[in-house]
Amino acid sequence: MKTCEGVIPIVATPFNDDESLDLKSLANLIRFYAKLGVEGVTILGVLGEASRLTDAEREMVIDAAVQTAQGRLPVIVGVSHPGTEATIEHCRVAERLGAAAAMVAPSPQPVPRDQVVFDYYQRVAAKTNLPLVVQDHPASTQVHMSVELLLRLAKEIPAIICIKAEAVPSPSKIAALKQGLAAGRPVTILTGLGALYGLFDLECGSDGFNTGFAFPEVLQAILGAHKEGKGDVARELFTRHLPLIVFEQQPGVAIRKEILRLRGLIASNRVRHPGAPIDPATAGQLKRLLDATFPSTDLTKPLNLGL
């Protein structure tokens, strides 16, 4: 995998009602994303509840995703771990099982030091042949990476092909990164955070989306309109779906999993303990919001946005 751009969904890890892995639903998700024509998928991210899986289960998820994709789309694997050697081992496993790239978030430190973060990525890159996606998501890592540090990583570690920009305010940070990367080798920047600031990120130079928003078709349409210079269309699409984007972006993965269930893509909305399931009141709000956003629409089929 030489580049990351376009729409690359973060894939949920489906569980059965007894919290065992549901690999059949995982394969269903991968096939659906391939049908949409996305540029790849990312597994074992925050939405993938990676921290709630055993090492054996991680291997099962990677193997199932890669086997289902069958080369039709690249599979990026989240390999982050607080320990450098453990992250390297996750990379080795992902590489052995056929991953196209690895997504790596920085490890939190008692005393934050940029050089330690740089060394972490440098050591990981030295021990794997996989291209790396740097995940800048301080909300989950508690690590704040400056523009200067990210530019140093991109310029000095050739394995890094993409920065997933999830530090708010993301638009201004993306603009600064794009400016700093302009004269160097190509390193793309992708938008996360459920596409919450998606339009503004695109306007500041984002190359696409790497997020778990449950309607990738919407993101594809927004990105397509933006690339074609149809800013008014991109803005209308973003505005039309923004209430759903905001609602889905609430903490946890329960809402997103319920949408995936309603779309017929996973059999159960189960979130593995200690994650909280969706409550009846929230489920009711979600149903009303979906009905208002997509009236008379079969959500189990790819959306036709009328463009």
SERO-4910 file (N, C-alpha, C, O; in steps of 0.05 Angstrom, whole numbers):
BEGIN
 pado doro    nc1    nc2    nc3   cac1   cac2   cac3    cc1    cc2    cc3    oc1    oc2    oc3
  Met    A     17    -24      0      0      0      0     18     25      0     33     29     19
  Lys    A     16     40    -21     35     63    -25     23     89    -15     37    108     -9
  Thr    A     -4     91    -13    -16    116     -5    -43    110      8    -55     89      5
  Cys    A    -52    129     24    -78    128     37    -94    153     30    -87    175     39
  Glu    A   -115    150     15   -132    172      8   -160    162      1   -163    137     -1
  Gly    A   -179    180     -2   -206    171     -8   -221    166     18   -218    179     38
  Val    A   -238    145     17   -254    138     40   -245    110     49   -248     90     34
  Ile    A   -235    108     73   -225     83     85   -240     80    112   -231     90    132
  Pro    A   -262     65    112   -277     62    137   -262     47    159   -246     29    154
  Ile    A   -267     56    184   -258     40    207   -280     19    212   -304     25    213
  Val    A   -272     -6    214   -291    -28    216   -296    -36    245   -277    -38    261
  Ala    A   -321    -39    252   -329    -48    279   -321    -78    281   -321    -92    261
  Thr    A   -316    -87    306   -312   -115    311   -339   -126    321   -347   -119    344
  Pro    A   -353   -142    305   -379   -152    314   -376   -175    335   -358   -192    333
  Phe    A   -394   -174    354   -396   -196    374   -423   -208    373   -443   -195    367
  Asn    A   -425   -234    381   -450   -246    386   -461   -236    413   -447   -222    427
  Asp    A   -486   -243    419   -498   -234    444   -483   -244    468   -485   -232    489
  Asp    A   -468   -266    465   -452   -276    488   -424   -264    489   -407   -273    504
  Glu    A   -419   -244    472   -394   -229    470   -372   -245    456   -349   -236    456
  Ser    A   -378   -268    444   -358   -282    428   -356   -268    401   -375   -254    392
  Leu    A   -334   -271    387   -330   -259    361   -350   -269    341   -357   -293    340
  Asp    A   -361   -250    325   -379   -257    303   -365   -252    276   -368   -231    265
  Leu    A   -349   -271    268   -333   -268    243   -350   -268    218   -342   -257    198
  Lys    A   -374   -280    219   -392   -279    196   -401   -251    191   -402   -242    168
  Ser    A   -408   -236    212   -416   -208    209   -393   -191    200   -396   -172    184
  Leu    A   -369   -197    210   -345   -182    202   -341   -185    172   -336   -165    158
  Ala    A   -344   -209    162   -341   -214    133   -363   -199    117   -358   -189     96
  Asn    A   -386   -198    129   -408   -183    116   -402   -154    113   -407   -141     93
  Leu    A   -390   -142    134   -382   -114    134   -361   -109    112   -363    -91     96
  Ile    A   -341   -126    111   -319   -123     91   -330   -125     63   -323   -109     46
  Arg    A   -348   -144     58   -360   -146     31   -376   -122     24   -376   -113      1
  Phe    A   -391   -111     43   -407    -87     38   -389    -63     31   -395    -49     12
  Tyr    A   -368    -59     46   -350    -37     40   -336    -41     13   -333    -21     -2
  Ala    A   -329    -65      6   -318    -70    -20   -338    -64    -42   -330    -52    -63
  Lys    A   -363    -70    -38   -384    -65    -58   -387    -35    -62   -393    -26    -84
  Leu    A   -383    -19    -41   -385     10    -43   -362     22    -59   -364     45    -69
  Gly    A   -340      7    -61   -317     18    -76   -299     36    -59   -286     54    -70
  Val    A   -298     31    -33   -280     47    -16   -251     40    -22   -246     20    -35
  Glu    A   -233     57    -13   -204     53    -20   -190     34     -1   -166     28     -5
  Gly    A   -203     24     20   -191      6     39   -208      5     64   -229     18     65
  Val    A   -200    -11     83   -213    -12    109   -192    -13    131   -170    -22    126
  Thr    A   -199     -4    154   -181     -5    178   -195    -22    199   -218    -16    206
  Ile    A   -182    -42    209   -193    -59    230   -177    -54    256   -154    -45    255
  Leu    A   -189    -62    278   -176    -61    305   -168    -32    313   -147    -28    324
  Gly    A   -185    -13    306   -183     14    316   -199     17    341   -207     -3    354
  Val    A   -205     42    349   -222     47    372   -250     35    368   -260     22    386
  Leu    A   -261     39    344   -287     27    339   -286     -3    339   -305    -16    346
  Gly    A   -263    -14    332   -259    -43    332   -255    -55    359   -251    -79    361
  Glu    A   -257    -39    381   -254    -48    408   -229    -65    412   -229    -86    425
  Ala    A   -208    -56    399   -183    -72    399   -173    -78    427   -162    -99    432
  Ser    A   -176    -59    445   -166    -63    472   -181    -84    488   -173    -92    509
  Arg    A   -204    -93    477   -221   -113    491   -217   -141    479   -232   -159    486
  Leu    A   -198   -144    461   -193   -170    448   -168   -182    459   -149   -169    466
  Thr    A   -168   -209    460   -143   -223    466   -126   -224    441   -135   -217    419
  Asp    A   -100   -231    445    -82   -233    422    -92   -254    402    -90   -250    378
  Ala    A   -102   -275    412   -113   -296    394   -136   -286    378   -139   -292    354
  Glu    A   -154   -270    391   -177   -259    377   -168   -238    356   -180   -237    335
  Arg    A   -147   -223    363   -137   -204    343   -129   -218    317   -135   -210    295
  Glu    A   -115   -241    320   -106   -256    297   -130   -266    281   -130   -266    257
  Met    A   -150   -275    295   -174   -285    282   -188   -263    266   -197   -267    243
  Val    A   -189   -239    277   -202   -216    263   -185   -208    239   -196   -204    217
  Ile    A   -159   -206    242   -142   -198    219   -144   -219    197   -148   -212    174
  Asp    A   -142   -244    204   -143   -265    184   -170   -265    169   -171   -268    145
  Ala    A   -192   -262    184   -218   -262    171   -222   -238    153   -233   -241    131
  Ala    A   -212   -215    161   -215   -191    145   -198   -193    119   -208   -187     97
  Val    A   -173   -202    121   -156   -204     98   -167   -225     79   -167   -221     55
  Gln    A   -175   -248     90   -186   -269     72   -211   -260     58   -215   -267     35
  Thr    A   -228   -245     72   -253   -235     59   -247   -214     38   -259   -214     16
  Ala    A   -228   -197     44   -221   -176     24   -209   -187     -1   -214   -177    -23
  Gln    A   -194   -209      1   -183   -223    -22   -169   -205    -42   -171   -209    -66
  Gly    A   -156   -185    -32   -141   -167    -49   -159   -146    -63   -148   -129    -77
  Arg    A   -185   -146    -58   -203   -126    -71   -199    -99    -58   -203    -79    -71
  Leu    A   -191    -99    -34   -185    -73    -20   -165    -78      2   -166   -100     14
  Pro    A   -147    -59      6   -126    -63     27   -138    -62     55   -156    -48     60
  Val    A   -126    -78     73   -134    -79    101   -112    -67    118    -90    -77    119
  Ile    A   -118    -45    131   -100    -32    150   -107    -42    178   -131    -44    185
  Val    A    -87    -48    193    -91    -60    220    -81    -42    242    -58    -33    241
  Gly    A    -98    -36    261    -90    -21    285    -72    -39    302    -79    -61    309
  Val    A    -48    -29    308    -28    -45    323    -19    -31    349      0    -41    361
  Ser    A    -32    -10    356    -22      6    379    -22     -9    405    -40    -25    410
  His    A     -2     -4    421      1    -16    448     18      2    464     37     15    453
  Pro    A     14      5    490     31     22    507     61     14    506     78     31    510
  Gly    A     66    -11    501     94    -20    500    105    -21    471     91    -31    453
  Thr    A    129    -11    467    140    -10    440    144    -38    429    136    -43    406
  Glu    A    155    -56    444    159    -84    434    133    -98    428    131   -113    409
  Ala    A    112    -92    444     86   -105    439     75    -94    413     62   -108    398
  Thr    A     78    -68    408     69    -56    383     83    -69    359     71    -75    339
  Ile    A    109    -72    362    125    -85    341    115   -113    336    113   -122    313
  Glu    A    109   -128    357     99   -155    354     72   -155    340     66   -172    322
  His    A     54   -136    347     28   -134    333     33   -129    303     19   -139    286
  Cys    A     53   -112    297     60   -107    269     68   -132    254     60   -137    232
  Arg    A     85   -148    267     95   -172    255     72   -192    249     71   -204    228
  Val    A     54   -193    268     30   -211    264     13   -201    241      5   -217    224
  Ala    A      8   -175    240     -8   -164    219      5   -168    192     -9   -175    172
  Glu    A     31   -164    191     46   -169    166     44   -198    157     40   -203    133
  Arg    A     48   -216    176     47   -244    169     20   -253    159     18   -270    141
  Leu    A     -1   -240    168    -29   -248    161    -38   -233    136    -61   -237    127
  Gly    A    -22   -215    124    -29   -203     99    -39   -175    100    -52   -166     81
  Ala    A    -35   -161    122    -43   -133    124    -29   -116    103     -6   -122     95
  Ala    A    -42    -94     94    -29    -76     75    -14    -53     88      4    -42     76
  Ala    A    -22    -47    113     -9    -25    128    -17    -28    157    -35    -43    164
  Ala    A     -4    -13    174     -9    -13    203    -15     15    212     -2     34    205
  Met    A    -36     18    229    -42     44    242    -31     44    270    -36     26    286
  Val    A    -15     64    276      0     65    302     -6     92    316     -1    113    305
  Ala    A    -16     90    340    -20    113    357      3    115    377     14     94    385
  Pro    A     11    138    386     33    141    405     26    130    432      3    129    440
  Ser    A     47    122    447     44    111    473     44    133    494     62    150    493
  Pro    A     25    134    513     26    155    534     50    152    552     60    130    557
  Gln    A     60    174    562     84    175    579     78    190    605     63    209    605
  Pro    A     90    182    627     87    197    652     97    226    649     84    245    659
  Val    A    119    230    635    129    256    629    131    259    598    149    247    586
  Pro    A    113    274    586    113    276    556    139    286    545    150    307    554
  Arg    A    150    272    525    174    280    512    172    273    482    167    250    475
  Asp    A    175    293    465    173    289    436    193    268    426    186    252    409
  Gln    A    217    268    437    237    250    427    229    221    432    235    203    416
  Val    A    216    215    455    207    188    460    186    179    440    186    157    431
  Val    A    168    198    433    148    192    413    161    186    386    154    166    373
  Phe    A    181    202    379    195    198    354    209    171    355    208    155    335
  Asp    A    223    164    376    237    139    379    218    115    377    224     95    365
  Tyr    A    194    118    388    174     97    387    167     90    358    168     67    350
  Tyr    A    161    111    342    155    106    314    179     96    298    176     78    281
  Gln    A    202    106    304    226     98    290    232     68    295    240     54    277
  Arg    A    229     60    320    234     32    327    214     13    313    221     -8    303
  Val    A    188     22    313    168      5    300    174      3    270    173    -19    259
  Ala    A    180     25    258    185     25    229    209      8    222    209     -4    201
  Ala    A    229      7    239    253     -9    234    248    -39    235    264    -54    224
  Lys    A    227    -47    248    222    -76    252    199    -87    236    191   -110    240
  Thr    A    188    -71    217    167    -81    200    170    -71    172    183    -50    167
  Asn    A    159    -86    153    159    -77    125    133    -63    118    129    -54     95
  Leu    A    115    -62    137     89    -49    131     91    -19    130    105     -7    147
  Pro    A     77     -6    112     73     23    113     58     30    139     42     14    149
  Leu    A     63     54    149     51     62    175     32     86    171     38    105    157
  Val    A     10     85    186     -8    108    188     -6    118    217    -10    103    236
  Val    A      1    143    220      4    156    246    -23    166    255    -35    183    242
  Gln    A    -33    156    278    -59    165    288    -54    186    309    -43    181    331
  Asp    A    -63    210    303    -61    233    322    -88    237    335   -104    254    325
  His    A    -93    223    357   -119    224    370   -115    226    400   -118    207    415
  Pro    A   -108    251    409   -102    254    438   -126    248    456   -121    242    480
  Ala    A   -150    248    446   -173    241    463   -171    213    474   -180    207    496
  Ser    A   -159    195    458   -156    167    468   -128    160    478   -125    143    494
  Thr    A   -108    175    467    -80    168    475    -69    186    497    -50    178    511
  Gln    A    -81    209    501    -71    229    520    -43    239    512    -28    250    528
  Val    A    -36    236    486    -11    245    476    -17    268    456    -32    263    436
  His    A     -5    291    460     -9    313    442     15    317    425     37    324    434
  Met    A     12    311    399     34    313    380     33    340    365     13    346    353
  Ser    A     54    355    367     54    382    354     57    378    324     65    357    314
  Val    A     51    400    309     55    399    280     84    394    274     90    379    256
  Glu    A    102    406    290    131    402    285    139    373    288    155    362    272
  Leu    A    128    360    309    135    331    313    124    314    290    138    296    281
  Leu    A     99    319    282     87    303    261    102    307    235    106    288    220
  Leu    A    111    331    229    126    336    205    154    322    206    163    312    186
  Arg    A    166    322    230    191    308    233    187    278    228    203    265    214
  Leu    A    166    267    239    160    238    235    157    232    205    169    213    195
  Ala    A    141    249    191    136    245    163    161    248    146    165    233    127
  Lys    A    178    266    153    202    272    137    225    252    142    241    247    124
  Glu    A    227    242    166    250    226    173    245    195    174    264    180    176
  Ile    A    219    187    173    213    159    174    198    152    149    174    156    147
  Pro    A    212    141    129    199    136    103    176    117    104    159    117     86
  Ala    A    174    100    124    152     81    126    125     95    130    104     83    124
  Ile    A    125    119    140    100    133    146     89    144    120    102    160    106
  Ile    A     64    136    113     52    145     89     27    162     93     17    174     74
  Cys    A     18    164    118     -7    178    124     -8    187    153      3    174    171
  Ile    A    -21    210    157    -27    220    184    -57    221    186    -71    234    171
  Lys    A    -68    207    206    -97    209    212   -100    231    232    -94    228    256
  Ala    A   -112    253    223   -113    278    239   -138    279    255   -160    284    245
  Glu    A   -135    274    281   -159    274    299   -154    291    324   -167    287    344
  Ala    A   -136    310    322   -131    329    344   -146    354    338   -141    367    317
  Val    A   -164    363    356   -179    387    351   -164    411    361   -150    410    381
  Pro    A   -167    434    347   -183    438    322   -168    426    298   -146    434    292
  Ser    A   -181    407    285   -168    393    263   -164    409    238   -143    406    225
  Pro    A   -182    427    230   -178    441    204   -152    457    204   -137    455    184
  Ser    A   -146    472    225   -122    489    225    -97    472    226    -77    479    215
  Lys    A    -99    449    241    -75    432    242    -70    418    215    -47    415    207
  Ile    A    -91    410    202    -88    398    175    -75    418    156    -58    411    140
  Ala    A    -85    443    157    -74    464    139    -44    468    144    -28    470    125
  Ala    A    -36    468    170     -8    471    176      9    447    167     31    451    157
  Leu    A     -2    423    170     12    399    162     15    399    131     36    392    121
  Lys    A     -6    405    117     -5    405     88     16    425     78     31    419     59
  Gln    A     18    448     91     38    468     83     66    457     88     84    461     72
  Gly    A     69    445    112     96    434    119    105    411    102    128    406     98
  Leu    A     85    396     91     92    372     76     94    378     46    102    360     31
  Ala    A     87    402     38     84    408      9    110    402     -7    108    394    -30
  Ala    A    132    408      5    157    405    -10    171    378     -7    191    373    -19
  Gly    A    159    360      9    172    335     14    158    312     -1    143    316    -20
  Arg    A    165    287      7    153    264     -6    123    263      1    115    275     22
  Pro    A    107    250    -15     78    250    -10     70    235     15     74    210     17
  Val    A     58    249     34     46    237     58     18    248     60     15    272     62
  Thr    A     -2    231     59    -29    240     59    -40    245     87    -28    236    107
  Ile    A    -62    260     88    -75    266    114   -104    258    111   -118    266     93
  Leu    A   -114    242    130   -141    234    130   -156    244    154   -145    247    176
  Thr    A   -182    249    151   -199    259    172   -212    236    187   -221    216    175
  Gly    A   -213    238    214   -226    218    231   -249    231    246   -265    247    234
  Leu    A   -251    225    271   -271    238    289   -299    235    279   -316    254    283
  Gly    A   -305    213    266   -333    209    256   -341    229    235   -365    231    230
  Ala    A   -322    242    222   -327    263    202   -340    288    214   -353    303    199
  Leu    A   -337    292    240   -350    314    253   -343    341    241   -359    359    240
  Tyr    A   -318    344    233   -308    369    221   -301    364    191   -284    378    180
  Gly    A   -313    344    179   -305    334    153   -303    354    131   -283    355    118
  Leu    A   -324    370    128   -323    390    106   -300    410    111   -286    418     92
  Phe    A   -297    419    135   -277    439    141   -249    427    138   -230    441    130
  Asp    A   -246    402    145   -220    389    141   -213    387    112   -190    391    104
  Leu    A   -233    380     95   -228    378     66   -220    405     55   -202    407     39
  Glu    A   -233    426     64   -227    453     55   -198    461     62   -186    478     49
  Cys    A   -188    449     84   -161    455     93   -140    436     82   -116    438     90
  Gly    A   -148    416     65   -128    399     52   -130    370     58   -113    355     48
  Ser    A   -149    361     74   -151    332     79   -155    317     53   -168    326     35
  Asp    A   -143    293     52   -144    276     28   -167    256     29   -169    239     11
  Gly    A   -183    257     50   -206    238     51   -213    231     80   -206    246     99
  Phe    A   -226    209     84   -237    201    110   -227    174    118   -226    155    103
  Asn    A   -219    172    144   -212    146    156   -227    145    183   -216    151    204
  Thr    A   -252    138    181   -270    140    205   -292    119    203   -296    107    182
  Gly    A   -305    115    226   -325     94    228   -353    102    223   -372     86    228
  Phe    A   -358    126    213   -385    135    207   -400    114    191   -389    104    171
  Ala    A   -424    106    200   -437     83    190   -449     86    162   -462     67    151
  Phe    A   -445    109    149   -455    113    122   -432    123    104   -431    147     98
  Pro    A   -413    105     97   -391    114     80   -399    126     54   -385    142     42
  Glu    A   -423    119     44   -433    130     19   -435    160     21   -430    174      1
  Val    A   -443    170     44   -445    199     48   -418    212     46   -415    233     33
  Leu    A   -398    200     59   -371    211     58   -360    210     29   -346    228     21
  Gln    A   -366    188     15   -357    186    -13   -369    209    -30   -356    221    -47
  Ala    A   -395    215    -25   -408    236    -40   -397    263    -34   -393    280    -51
  Ile    A   -392    268     -8   -381    294      0   -353    298    -12   -347    319    -23
  Leu    A   -336    277    -10   -309    279    -21   -310    282    -51   -294    297    -62
  Gly    A   -327    267    -64   -329    269    -93   -337    297   -102   -325    307   -121
  Ala    A   -357    309    -89   -365    336    -96   -343    356    -91   -338    374   -107
  His    A   -329    352    -69   -306    370    -62   -285    369    -84   -274    389    -93
  Lys    A   -278    344    -92   -257    341   -112   -264    353   -139   -247    363   -154
  Glu    A   -290    352   -145   -300    363   -170   -304    393   -170   -313    405   -189
  Gly    A   -297    405   -147   -300    434   -145   -329    443   -140   -335    467   -143
  Lys    A   -346    425   -132   -374    431   -127   -378    436    -97   -390    420    -83
  Gly    A   -366    458    -88   -367    464    -59   -395    467    -48   -400    459    -25
  Asp    A   -413    477    -64   -441    481    -54   -454    454    -50   -470    450    -31
  Val    A   -448    435    -67   -460    408    -65   -448    394    -40   -462    381    -25
  Ala    A   -421    396    -37   -408    384    -14   -419    395     12   -424    380     31
  Arg    A   -423    421     13   -434    434     37   -463    425     42   -470    421     66
  Glu    A   -479    423     22   -507    414     26   -508    386     36   -524    380     54
  Leu    A   -491    368     25   -490    341     35   -481    339     64   -493    325     80
  Phe    A   -461    354     70   -450    354     98   -471    365    117   -476    354    138
  Thr    A   -484    387    110   -504    399    127   -528    381    131   -539    379    153
  Arg    A   -537    368    109   -560    350    110   -555    327    130   -574    319    144
  His    A   -531    317    131   -526    293    147   -512    300    174   -506    282    190
  Leu    A   -507    326    179   -492    333    203   -506    325    229   -492    316    247
  Pro    A   -533    328    232   -545    318    257   -539    289    263   -535    282    286
  Leu    A   -539    272    242   -533    244    246   -504    240    253   -497    224    271
  Ile    A   -486    255    240   -457    253    246   -452    261    275   -437    247    289
  Val    A   -465    282    284   -462    292    311   -472    271    331   -459    264    351
  Phe    A   -496    261    326   -509    242    344   -492    216    346   -489    205    367
  Glu    A   -482    207    323   -467    182    323   -440    185    337   -429    165    346
  Gln    A   -430    209    338   -403    214    349   -403    215    379   -382    221    391
  Gln    A   -425    210    393   -425    209    422   -406    188    432   -400    168    418
  Pro    A   -395    191    456   -375    172    466   -384    143    466   -408    137    470
  Gly    A   -365    125    460   -372     97    459   -378     89    430   -378    105    412
  Val    A   -383     63    427   -389     52    400   -417     41    397   -423     29    376
  Ala    A   -433     44    418   -459     30    418   -478     41    396   -492     26    383
  Ile    A   -478     68    393   -496     79    372   -488     70    345   -505     62    329
  Arg    A   -463     71    339   -453     62    313   -459     33    308   -467     25    286
  Lys    A   -456     17    328   -462    -12    324   -492    -16    320   -500    -34    305
  Glu    A   -508     -1    333   -537     -3    329   -545      4    300   -562     -8    288
  Ile    A   -532     25    289   -537     32    261   -528     10    243   -543      3    224
  Leu    A   -505     -2    248   -496    -24    231   -515    -48    233   -519    -62    213
  Arg    A   -527    -52    256   -547    -73    259   -572    -66    243   -582    -84    229
  Leu    A   -581    -42    245   -604    -33    230   -600    -35    199   -618    -39    184
  Arg    A   -575    -31    191   -568    -33    163   -565    -63    154   -561    -68    130
  Gly    A   -568    -81    173   -566   -109    166   -538   -119    162   -534   -140    150
  Leu    A   -519   -104    172   -491   -111    167   -479   -127    189   -459   -142    185
  Ile    A   -489   -125    213   -481   -142    236   -506   -153    249   -527   -141    249
  Ala    A   -503   -177    260   -526   -191    272   -534   -179    299   -558   -179    306
  Ser    A   -515   -170    314   -520   -160    341   -505   -134    346   -484   -129    335
  Asn    A   -517   -116    362   -504    -91    368   -487    -93    394   -480    -73    406
  Arg    A   -481   -117    402   -467   -122    428   -441   -107    429   -424   -109    410
  Val    A   -436    -93    451   -411    -81    457   -398    -97    479   -411   -104    498
  Arg    A   -373   -104    475   -360   -122    495   -355   -107    521   -347    -84    521
  His    A   -361   -120    543   -357   -109    570   -328   -101    574   -310   -115    566
  Pro    A   -324    -77    587   -342    -61    601   -356    -39    585   -367    -20    596
  Gly    A   -355    -41    559   -369    -21    542   -399    -22    547   -410    -43    552
  Ala    A   -411      1    545   -440      3    551   -457     -1    526   -450      9    505
  Pro    A   -478    -16    528   -496    -20    505   -514      5    501   -515     22    519
  Ile    A   -527      6    479   -545     28    474   -570     25    492   -580      3    495
  Asp    A   -580     47    503   -603     46    520   -628     51    504   -626     62    482
  Pro    A   -652     43    513   -677     46    498   -683     75    489   -692     79    467
  Ala    A   -678     94    507   -684    122    500   -666    131    476   -676    144    458
  Thr    A   -641    125    477   -623    132    456   -630    118    430   -629    130    408
  Ala    A   -637     92    432   -645     77    409   -669     90    396   -671     91    371
  Gly    A   -688    100    412   -712    113    401   -705    139    387   -715    145    365
  Gln    A   -687    155    399   -678    179    386   -665    173    360   -669    187    340
  Leu    A   -648    153    360   -634    145    335   -653    137    313   -650    146    290
  Lys    A   -673    122    320   -692    113    300   -707    137    288   -711    138    263
  Arg    A   -715    156    304   -729    180    294   -710    196    276   -718    207    255
  Leu    A   -685    198    284   -665    213    268   -660    200    241   -658    214    221
  Leu    A   -658    174    241   -653    159    216   -678    162    197   -674    166    173
  Asp    A   -702    161    209   -726    164    192   -727    192    180   -736    195    157
  Ala    A   -718    212    195   -719    240    185   -697    244    164   -701    259    145
  Thr    A   -674    232    168   -651    236    150   -654    220    124   -647    230    103
  Phe    A   -665    196    127   -668    178    103   -697    169    101   -702    145    105
  Pro    A   -716    187     95   -744    178     94   -749    158     72   -739    161     49
  Ser    A   -765    138     78   -773    117     59   -749    105     45   -749    100     21
  Thr    A   -728     99     60   -703     89     49   -697     61     62   -698     58     86
  Asp    A   -689     42     45   -681     16     55   -651     19     62   -634     19     44
  Leu    A   -645     21     88   -618     25     96   -600      1     93   -576      3     97
  Thr    A   -612    -22     87   -595    -46     84   -582    -46     56   -565    -64     51
  Lys    A   -589    -28     39   -577    -26     13   -559     -1     11   -564     18     26
  Pro    A   -539     -1     -7   -523     23    -10   -541     47    -17   -559     45    -33
  Leu    A   -535     70     -5   -551     94     -9   -548    105    -36   -526    106    -47
  Asn    A   -570    114    -48   -569    130    -72   -575    159    -64   -598    166    -58
  Leu    A   -555    176    -65   -558    203    -55   -567    222    -77   -568    246    -72
  Gly    A   -573    211   -100   -585    228   -121   -566    248   -133   -575    269   -142
  Leu    A   -540    242   -134   -521    261   -146   -515    254   -175   -500    268   -188
***
